[in-house]
């Protein structure tokens, strides 16, 4: 088929077959088989009827497609004419691998893109193509029989009809997948930008709302963060299975998610179950605009877990706010410990560590010797002996409320500096 005879954008060339003499002139340069010429004439005469039948058939199951054919009548008619010319050309030349006119492949790729953008399944579109192909074949086969086309040529026409539809289907599927990939990538970029705004202390509510609208995310009244180690493969897999309302946090050293409405009934238990074994940290629920503060607390909690101060799995920040207060500034805590434990400075390091550990447990259990012995896995008499040593070292101040407050801050939320319970290489906090 001559490329100059193709339809571009639905506009017919001046020599497009219409009146009898124009069609004769067109056919003179088209092919050599009179029967195919006659079939072409019949098919062009039937095009309006064929398109109307396709439109009516689609109206029952896919009314939107029928409406498209009505609204884009020139475009659809141009595609139908291109189909007829390609069909005859293919049957005449036997070029079963020939592609349809390029501009129409682009048209049907765009149809596939629109299908994705409108949230429709590509399978429905391809089914509509198949239905249209069946209607077209009835008209093609009828025209072939009417004009006396040979059986082998009839078989070639059948193959050509469905090969044409297969290529159009492939074009639409390709456009659908391309648009899907582009949309997903663009959406993820926009979601990352929204996360950056939510975690930035320099963003305002209007910017957050605008970014949320772009990705279709409803800004919740309350939210929390979930953080994981960036090398935790199991945790990453769990994050991928979180509800789609959760926004992923993807930074170089920070992996996790923003979880909306964490205070709804049963949500904490679900998170506990889902995150078990991942070493995750679940931030305390805050108003959305307070997320920058919440993630700071979550990061501090993650550090305390790495250092062995907190051992829950997962760790919920709201359960350990007191520990965060104590450990927020490691240097300040170390200075307090040195001051509070000064009476033990003249003892050997091993003895000092054991007495500090016992004193911390004694403060946590409010002097309950049995509870202290159970926690430290020692005999109650050993507790009594160690407490006698502590009373000698501290004197009457051990029972002073102000001294006990300082000692509680220094010891009750984790191992003292120099303690054997501190992980190797961990910070003194």
C-alpha positions in Angstrom: 0.0 0.0 0.0 1.3 3.4 -0.9 2.3 5.5 2.2 0.8 8.6 0.6 -2.6 7.1 0.8 -2.5 6.7 4.7 -4.8 8.7 7.0 -3.0 11.0 9.4 -4.9 12.1 12.4 -8.3 11.3 10.8 -7.9 13.8 7.9 -8.7 12.2 4.5 -6.3 12.9 1.6 -7.9 14.5 -1.5 -7.7 11.2 -3.4 -9.4 9.2 -0.7 -11.9 6.8 -2.4 -15.3 8.4 -2.6 -17.2 9.0 -5.8 -17.0 6.3 -8.5 -14.5 8.0 -10.8 -12.2 8.9 -7.8 -12.2 5.3 -6.7 -11.4 4.1 -10.2 -8.4 6.4 -10.4 -7.3 5.3 -6.9 -7.6 1.6 -7.8 -5.5 2.0 -11.0 -2.4 2.4 -8.9 -3.4 0.1 -6.1 -3.3 -3.5 -7.3 -3.8 -6.0 -10.1 -6.5 -8.3 -8.9 -10.0 -7.2 -10.1 -11.8 -9.2 -7.5 -9.9 -7.5 -4.7 -10.7 -4.2 -6.4 -14.3 -5.1 -6.3 -14.1 -6.2 -2.7 -12.5 -2.9 -1.8 -15.4 -1.0 -3.4 -17.9 -3.1 -1.5 -16.2 -2.7 1.8 -15.9 1.1 1.5 -19.6 1.2 0.7 -20.3 -0.9 3.9 -18.0 1.1 6.3 -20.8 3.3 7.7 -23.0 0.2 8.4 -20.1 -1.8 9.8 -19.0 1.0 12.2 -22.6 1.5 13.3 -23.0 -2.2 14.1 -19.7 -2.1 16.1 -21.0 0.9 18.0 -24.3 -0.6 18.8 -22.7 -3.9 19.9 -20.4 -2.1 22.2 -23.2 0.1 23.7 -24.6 -2.8 25.7 -21.4 -3.8 27.5 -19.0 -0.9 27.0 -21.1 2.2 26.6 -18.0 4.5 27.1 -16.3 2.9 24.0 -19.5 3.4 22.0 -19.6 7.0 23.0 -15.9 7.4 22.0 -16.7 6.1 18.5 -19.6 8.6 18.3 -17.5 11.5 19.5 -14.4 10.7 17.5 -16.2 9.7 14.3 -13.7 11.1 11.9 -10.8 9.5 13.7 -12.6 6.1 13.9 -13.6 6.3 10.2 -10.1 7.1 9.2 -8.8 4.1 11.1 -11.4 1.9 9.6 -10.4 3.0 6.1 -6.8 2.3 6.9 -7.8 -1.1 8.1 -9.5 -1.9 4.8 -6.7 -0.8 2.7 -4.1 -2.6 4.8 -6.3 -5.7 4.7 -6.5 -5.8 0.9 -2.8 -4.9 0.5 -1.8 -7.7 2.9 -4.1 -10.3 1.1 -2.7 -9.2 -2.3 1.0 -9.3 -1.3 0.9 -12.1 1.3 2.9 -9.9 3.7 1.6 -11.5 6.9 4.1 -9.6 9.1 3.4 -6.2 7.7 2.5 -3.6 10.3 -0.5 -1.2 10.1 0.0 2.4 9.4 2.3 3.9 12.1 0.1 6.8 13.0 -2.7 4.4 13.9 -0.4 2.3 16.1 0.4 5.6 17.9 -3.3 6.3 18.2 -4.1 2.9 19.8 -1.1 3.3 22.1 -2.6 6.5 23.3 -6.0 4.7 23.8 -4.1 2.3 26.1 -2.6 5.2 28.0 -6.0 6.8 28.4 -7.3 3.4 29.7 -4.8 3.5 32.5 -5.3 7.1 33.3 -9.0 6.5 33.7 -8.4 3.6 36.0 -9.8 0.9 33.7 -8.5 -2.6 33.2 -6.7 -3.1 29.8 -8.5 -6.5 29.5 -11.8 -4.8 28.9 -10.4 -2.7 26.1 -8.8 -5.8 24.4 -12.2 -7.6 24.7 -13.8 -4.7 23.0 -11.3 -5.0 20.2 -12.1 -8.7 19.8 -15.8 -7.9 19.6 -15.1 -5.3 16.9 -13.0 -7.8 15.0 -15.8 -10.3 14.9 -18.2 -7.7 13.5 -15.6 -6.6 11.0 -14.9 -10.1 9.8 -18.6 -10.7 9.1 -18.6 -7.7 6.7 -15.2 -8.7 5.2 -16.2 -12.3 4.6 -19.6 -11.2 3.2 -17.9 -8.8 0.8 -15.4 -11.5 -0.2 -18.1 -14.0 -1.0 -20.1 -11.4 -2.9 -17.2 -10.5 -5.1 -16.1 -14.1 -5.7 -12.8 -14.1 -3.8 -11.0 -17.5 -3.9 -11.1 -19.7 -0.8 -7.3 -19.5 -0.2 -7.6 -15.7 -0.4 -10.5 -15.8 2.0 -8.4 -17.7 4.5 -5.7 -15.0 4.1 -8.3 -12.3 4.7 -9.4 -14.0 7.9 -5.8 -14.2 9.2 -5.3 -10.6 8.2 -8.3 -9.3 10.1 -7.2 -10.9 13.4 -3.5 -10.1 12.9 -4.5 -6.5 12.5 -6.5 -6.6 15.7 -3.7 -8.4 17.5 -1.3 -5.6 16.5 -3.7 -2.9 17.6 -4.2 -4.8 20.9 -0.4 -5.0 21.4 -0.2 -1.2 20.7 -2.8 -0.4 23.3 -1.3 -2.9 25.8 2.1 -1.3 25.3 0.7 2.2 25.8 -1.2 1.0 28.9 2.0 -0.5 30.5 4.1 2.5 29.6 1.6 4.9 31.2 1.3 2.6 34.2 5.1 2.5 34.7 5.4 6.3 34.2 2.5 7.0 36.5 3.8 4.7 39.2 7.3 6.2 39.0 5.9 9.8 39.1 3.6 8.9 42.0 6.5 7.5 44.0 8.4 10.7 43.4 5.5 12.8 44.5 5.0 10.5 47.6 8.7 11.0 48.5 8.3 14.7 48.2 5.2 14.6 50.5 7.2 12.6 53.1 10.0 15.2 53.0 7.5 17.9 53.7 5.8 16.0 56.5 9.2 15.3 58.2 10.5 18.8 57.6 10.1 21.4 60.4 10.1 24.1 57.8 7.0 23.1 55.8 3.5 24.6 56.3 0.2 23.0 56.3 -0.9 24.4 53.0 2.2 22.9 51.2 1.6 19.6 52.9 -2.1 19.6 51.9 -1.2 20.5 48.3 1.4 17.7 48.1 -1.1 15.2 49.6 -3.8 16.1 47.1 -1.4 15.4 44.2 -0.9 11.8 45.4 -4.4 11.2 46.6 -3.4 10.9 50.3 -5.7 12.1 53.0 -3.9 14.0 55.7 -4.8 12.3 59.0 -5.3 14.1 62.2 -2.8 11.8 64.0 0.1 9.8 62.6 3.3 8.0 63.7 6.4 6.7 62.1 7.9 3.2 61.8 11.7 3.0 61.5 13.9 0.1 60.6 17.5 -0.6 60.1 18.4 0.2 56.5 20.0 -3.3 56.1 17.1 -5.2 57.5 15.8 -7.3 54.6 12.9 -8.8 56.7 11.8 -5.4 57.8 11.8 -4.1 54.2 9.6 -6.9 53.1 7.2 -6.1 56.0 7.1 -2.5 55.0 6.1 -3.5 51.4 3.1 -5.3 52.8 1.8 -2.3 54.9 -1.5 -0.7 54.0 -1.3 1.5 50.9 -2.3 4.5 53.1 1.2 4.3 54.7 3.8 6.5 53.1 7.2 4.9 52.7 10.3 6.7 54.1 13.2 6.1 51.8 16.4 7.9 52.7 20.0 7.0 52.6 20.2 5.9 56.2 16.5 6.0 57.2 14.0 3.4 56.1 10.4 3.2 57.4 6.9 4.5 56.9 4.5 7.2 58.0 1.4 5.4 59.5 -1.9 7.3 59.5 -4.4 7.1 62.4 -2.3 4.8 64.7 -4.6 5.3 67.6 -7.6 3.4 66.1 -8.7 0.4 68.0 -6.6 -2.8 67.5 -4.0 -1.0 65.4 -1.2 -1.3 67.9 -1.7 -5.0 68.3 -1.7 -5.4 64.5 1.6 -3.5 64.3 3.1 -5.6 67.1 2.2 -8.8 65.1 3.3 -7.6 61.7 6.6 -6.1 62.9 7.6 -8.8 65.4 11.2 -9.9 64.7 12.2 -6.9 62.6 13.7 -4.7 65.3 11.4 -1.9 64.3 10.7 1.3 66.3 7.2 2.6 66.3 7.0 6.4 67.0 4.5 7.8 69.4 1.2 9.1 67.9 1.3 12.8 67.3 -0.6 15.5 65.4 0.6 15.3 61.7 2.4 18.7 62.0 4.5 17.2 64.9 6.0 14.4 62.8 9.4 16.1 62.7 9.6 15.8 66.5 8.2 12.3 66.5 10.9 11.0 64.1 13.6 12.5 66.2 12.3 10.6 69.2 12.0 7.4 67.0 15.7 7.8 65.9 16.8 8.2 69.5 14.8 5.2 70.5 16.4 3.2 67.6 19.9 4.2 69.0 18.9 3.1 72.5 17.8 -0.3 71.1 21.1 -0.7 69.2 23.0 0.1 72.4 21.0 -2.5 74.4 19.2 0.0 76.6 15.8 -0.9 75.1 15.1 -4.5 74.2 11.4 -4.7 73.0 10.7 -6.0 69.5 9.1 -3.9 68.2 9.8 -0.9 70.4 7.0 1.5 70.9 8.3 5.0 71.7 5.3 5.9 73.8 6.3 3.1 76.3 9.8 4.6 76.9 9.5 8.4 76.9 11.1 8.5 80.3 14.2 6.6 78.9 14.3 9.1 76.1 14.4 12.0 78.5 17.3 10.4 80.4 19.3 9.4 77.4 18.7 12.2 75.0 22.1 13.8 75.8 24.6 11.1 76.5 27.3 13.5 77.7 24.9 15.1 80.2 23.9 11.6 81.5 27.5 10.6 81.8 28.2 13.7 83.9 25.3 12.9 86.2 26.4 9.4 86.6 29.9 10.4 87.5 28.6 12.9 90.1 25.9 10.6 91.5 28.3 7.6 91.8 31.3 9.5 93.1 31.1 7.6 96.5 32.1 4.4 94.6 35.2 5.9 92.9 37.7 4.5 95.3 36.5 0.9 94.7 37.9 -1.5 92.1 36.2 -1.2 88.7 34.6 -4.7 88.9 33.2 -4.0 92.4 32.0 -0.6 91.3 30.1 -2.1 88.3 28.5 -4.8 90.5 27.3 -2.3 93.1 26.1 0.2 90.4 24.1 -2.6 88.8 22.6 -3.7 92.2 21.8 -0.1 93.1 20.0 0.5 89.8 17.8 -2.7 90.3 17.2 -1.7 94.0 15.9 1.7 92.9 13.7 0.2 90.1 12.1 -2.3 92.5 11.8 0.2 95.4 14.0 -1.8 97.7 12.3 -5.2 97.1 15.2 -7.6 97.7 13.5 -10.6 96.2 12.8 -8.7 93.0 16.3 -7.4 92.8 17.7 -11.0 93.2 15.4 -12.3 90.5 16.4 -9.6 88.0 20.1 -10.0 88.6 20.0 -13.8 89.0 21.7 -13.7 92.4 20.9 -14.9 95.9 18.9 -12.5 98.1 21.7 -12.7 100.7 24.1 -11.4 98.0 21.7 -8.5 97.5 21.8 -7.8 101.3 25.6 -7.9 101.3 25.9 -5.5 98.4 23.4 -3.1 99.8 25.4 -3.1 103.1 28.4 -2.0 101.0 26.4 0.7 99.3 25.1 2.1 102.6 28.7 2.3 103.9 29.8 4.1 100.7 26.9 6.6 100.5 26.1 6.9 104.2 22.8 8.5 105.3 22.5 10.2 101.9 21.4 6.9 100.3 18.0 7.4 102.0 17.7 11.1 101.1 14.9 11.7 98.6 17.0 14.2 96.5 19.9 11.7 96.3 17.6 8.9 95.3 16.1 11.0 92.5 19.6 11.7 91.1 20.5 8.0 91.4 17.3 7.0 89.7 18.0 9.3 86.8 21.5 8.0 86.6 20.8 4.3 86.8 17.2 3.2 86.5 17.0 3.3 82.6 20.0 1.4 81.6 23.5 0.3 82.5 25.9 2.7 84.2 29.0 3.9 82.4 31.7 1.2 82.5 29.1 -1.6 83.2 29.8 -5.1 81.9 26.3 -5.1 80.4 27.1 -2.4 77.9 27.5 -3.8 74.4 31.1 -3.8 73.1 31.9 -0.6 71.1 28.6 1.1 72.2 28.6 4.7 73.4 28.8 5.4 77.1 25.2 6.4 77.1 
